């Protein structure tokens, strides 16, 4: 069935690691290749699970004090490339862009940082750019990609992996996309509210 998608490669880049271990072990057992950055990559490798560095795919290191890690055409092309669009597929092949079928990300804790009474400079650094962009890209291309935008979706993802063995249908992916746009909307509303004050 054309609407069914198999997870072959996952990008995992999260602030909070708790609750992730069982998902990672399940993905590994299902033969999914993992891509990651920084602390998340170290966490995955600490579990004895192989993980490819995003910078090995992009050929760029994390720069500007970690402000730019995943913002690269080889990452976003892999998420946004349409699997049934011949032109997209030809370009992905030409530019050696790997398909990314699952994105697991959570956002910097902006609201918690504000509540803590942090200085403005610290609050500004908790405005997530790469994470929110990954969420929007994954949700936009829900016809091909599962987007997990926060810890709240870890359990539904694990249930899906266990029940369907790494496959998803269009309804599954649309559900996750809906949650993703809810997360991004809430996050941007919080930032907007802080700037208004």
N, C-alpha and C positions, 0 to 999 in steps of 0.2 A: 504494500500500500504506500503510495507516494507521500502521504501525510505522516508516516511513521519515520522517526529519525533515531539512529543509533549513536550513542555518545562514543566518540573515538578519541577526542582530545578535550581537555578541560583546562581553563585558566582559573587559578585560585589565588586571590590576592585579598587578604582580610586583615582587619585591625584586631578583632577578637578571635582567638584560636579555639576557645572552649566549645565543645560540641562538634568539632570538625573531624576528630580522629576516625570515628566509625565510617563516616562518609568517604574519607580518603582511603581507608582500607578496603572498602567496598568497591570504589572506583578502580583501585589497583588490581583487585581480584578479578574485575571484569575486563581487564586489559586496556584501560583508558590511560592514555599518555597525559601526564600532568605538566603544566607550565606554571611558573610562579615567580615571585619577586621577593627579595630581601628576607624579612623575618618569617614570612609564610613559607618560603622555600626552605629555610633552615629548619622550621618546624616539621615540614613534610619529610625531609631527609633524616631528622632525628627519630622518626618512626620506622626508619629502614625502607622507606618507599622512594624509588627513583623519581627525580624531578628535573625537568629541563628549565634552565634560566630563561626568562623572557629576554634578557640582554643577549643571549646566544642566538635568539631568533631575530631580534632587531639589529644586532651588532652595535647597539648603543648602550652605554652604562646608565644606571640611575644618576640623574644630574640635578643640579640646583638644590642640593640638600634634600633630595628625595621628592622634590616637587614634580619632577618628570620621570616617570618609570615606564608606564604602559602606553603613553600617548605616542603612538607610532602606527604608520599604515599597515605594517605586518601584523599588528595586534588587531586594530580596528577593521582592517580588510578581512581578517580571518573570522571576525564576528559578523560583519555586515554583508559579506559575500553571499549572494543568493545561490543556493545549491542547484536550482533548476533553471538558472539564467546562464545561457551559453557564453555570453559576453563576459559576465562576472567570472565564470570558471576559467575562461581563457586568460583573463588578466591575472587572476590568482596564480595560475600556472606560470605565466610569463614573469611575474615578480616574485615567485617562490613564496607565496603567502599560504601558510598552513590553515586549514579550516579549524575553527574553534567551535565546538558543539555545546559546551556548557561553560558558563561563567559564574563563579562563586565569589562574591565580593561583599564587603560591608563598608560602611562609610566612617570616616573619622568622627569621633564623638563630639560634634559641634555643640549640641544643647548641654551636654554634661560639662563641657569646658566653660560655657557661659555661666552655668549655675555655680560652678566652683569659685567664681569671682576672679578668674584669671585675667591677666593683663590683655589689652587689646591685641598686641602682637601675637600672643599665644592663641587667642581666639581666631585671628585671621588664618593662622597656620592650620587650623582645624576645619577650614572650608575645603572640602574634598573636591578635587578636579578630575583626576583620573578615574576614581571610583564611580562618581556620578555619570561620567561619560561612558564607562563600561556598562553601567546599568541601563542607560538609555539606548545604547547600541544593541545590547542583547535583547531588550524588550522590543525595539523596533523590528528586529529580525526574528521574532518569535516563531515564524514559520519554519525556521531551521535551528534555532538556538534556545536552550533553557537558560534563563537568567535567575540566579538566586541572590536577591538584593540585601538580605539581612539574616541574622541568626534565626529569626522567626520562621524562615523557610527551610531550615536545615532538616527538621523532622519530615515535612512533606517530601523533600528531595530524597531522603534516605528510604522512605516508604516506597517511592516511585522506583528507585534503583532495585530494591529488594523484590518488589512485585513484578516489575517488567524487565528485569535483567539489563538495565542500561539503555532501554528503548523508551521513547515517549511518542505520544500522538499529539495532534494539533491542539486538542482541548487542554492537555497537560501544559503545553508550552504557553498557551494563551493565559491560563490561570496564573502562571509564574510572572508573565509579562504584566498582567493587571496589578499584581502585588508590587512589582518593580516600579511602575509609574506612581503607585500610592506612596512608596518609600521616597522616591525622588521629589514628589510634590510636597510631602511633609517637610523634608530636609530643606528645600529651597524656601518654603514658607517661614521656617525657623530663622534662616539666615536673613531673609527680608525683614522679619520682625526685629531682629537685633540691629540691623542697619537703620531702620526707621527711628529707633530710640536714640 
